[in-house]
Amino acid sequence: MSVAITSLTSLIRCSTPKPLLTSHSLPLRSSSFHFRLRPSPPPLRRSSVATFFSDQPQPPPSTITEDNNPLLQDFNFPPFDVIDASHVRPGMRALLNKLDDDLEELEKTVEPSWSKLVEPLERIVDRLSVVWGAINHLKAVKDTPELRSAIEEIQDILS
């Protein structure tokens, strides 16, 4: 009888959910990845869908500068509505040159510490991956022969 009661009480204890009293940190957590909530960008004046599919006149490639290339601007969310195939070649070339200069400067002043080596290197890699990701996303959703040609040319430079 006592064996049956012991078995029954242990069964009740096992089947009753216990509240989590403690939380454990993840042992493989990497501090190199930061998730931050940034302030929301201001609302768009036009519908982004309408802007995305409209045939807006784009500046000729010869007039695209670092000041008016959306790939070279700082953004919280890629401005897909204004990125065009004509921005890819000059934008990626300028970005690669700037990041190459940043990397050379980092190599000259490198110190074996997280804040002096890893964080600046992470910013360089992140900037390239965000811009290249925006270009590839644009290719996936709004593909044109000009965009494909520009991406193929830049891929040759990257490889």
N, C-alpha and C positions, 0 to 999 in steps of 0.2 A: 504494500500500500504506500509506504513512504517513497519507494522508487517511482511509483506512478505520480505522486504529488511532485516530487523533484523534477521529473520529466516534464510534467505539465507546467510548472512554474518557469522552467528554463525555456520551454516553447513560447510561453507568453512573453518573457523578456526578449527573446530573439525576434518575435514578430511585431513587437511594439516599437514604432520609430522613436529613436532617441534624438533629442535636439542636439545640434552641433554647438558645443560649448567653446570650442577653440577653432581657429583657422590656422592653416599651415601655409607657409610661403612656398612657392614653387622652387625646387632646388636648381633648376636649369634656367632660371630667369636671367635674361640678358639685359643689362642696363644700357646697352647701345641702342635700344629701340625706345623711343619716347612717344607716347600718345598724348597729345594735348588738344584740348578744345580751343579752337580759334574763334574769334568773333565772326559772326555771320557776315558775308559780304553784303554790300548794299543791294537792294532789289534791282533787277534788270528793268530797263525802261520798256523794252519790247519783249515779247515772248521769246524765250531762247530757242524754242522749236521753230518759230516763224523766222527768226534771224538765221538759224542754222541752215534752213533749206532755201533761203532767199538767195537770189543772184545779185549780191551786192558787188559793186565795182571794187576791185582790189587794186592797190597801187602796183604799178609795173615793178618787176623785180629790181630794176636799176635804182628805184627810189626807196627801196626798203632799207632802213637803217636800224641800228640798235635801238633807237628811240621809238620807232613805230613797229617793231617786230614783237608780236605778243609772246613769242617763245622766250624772249630775253627779259621780259618783265617779271617782277615778283608777283606771285599770285597764290591765293589759298586754294583755289580750284582752277584747273586749266580752262582758259577762255576758248572753249571749242567753237563758239559762235563766230570768232574772228580769226582763228588760225586757218590759213590757206596753204596750198601747196607751194606758193611762191615764198612763203616764210621759212620753209624747211631748210633749203640749202644754205642761205645766208645766216639763218638763225643758229643752225647746228654748227656751222663752221666758226661763227663768232663765239658760241658757247664753248666749243672744244678748245679754241685758242685761249679763252679766259680761264677755263678749268686747268689747262696745261700750265699756264702761268701761275695759277694758284698752287698747283702741285709742286712746281719748281721752287716757289717761295717757301712752301712748307718743308721741302727737303733741305733748304738752306738753314732754316731755323728750327729744325726738329729737336724736340726734347722727349726723352722717354717717359712721358706721362700721358694719362688719359686725356686731360684737357688740352694739352699742347700737340698731341698727335692724332688720336683717334677721333675726337670731335670735329676738328677741321677736315680730316679725311672723309669722315662720314657726310659732312655738308657737301663736299665736292661730288662724291658718288651719288648722294641723294638728288642733287640738282640735275645731274645728267640723267638719272633714271626717271625722274618726274617728267622732264621735257621729252625724253625718248618715249616714255609710256604714253604721253598725250598724243604724240605723233602716230604711234602705232594704233592707239584707240581710234583716232580719226580715220586712219586707213581702214579699220574694220567696219566703221559705220558710214563713212562718206568717201568711198574709194574713187579715185579718178586716175587716168593714165599719168597725169602730171605728178600726182602725189606718189604713185608707185615708182616713177622714174627718180624722183628726188630721194625717196627712202632707199632705193637700191644704191644710189650714188653715195649716200651717207653711210650705208652699211659697209661699203667697200672701204671707206675711210676708217670705220670703227674696227674692222677686222684685220 
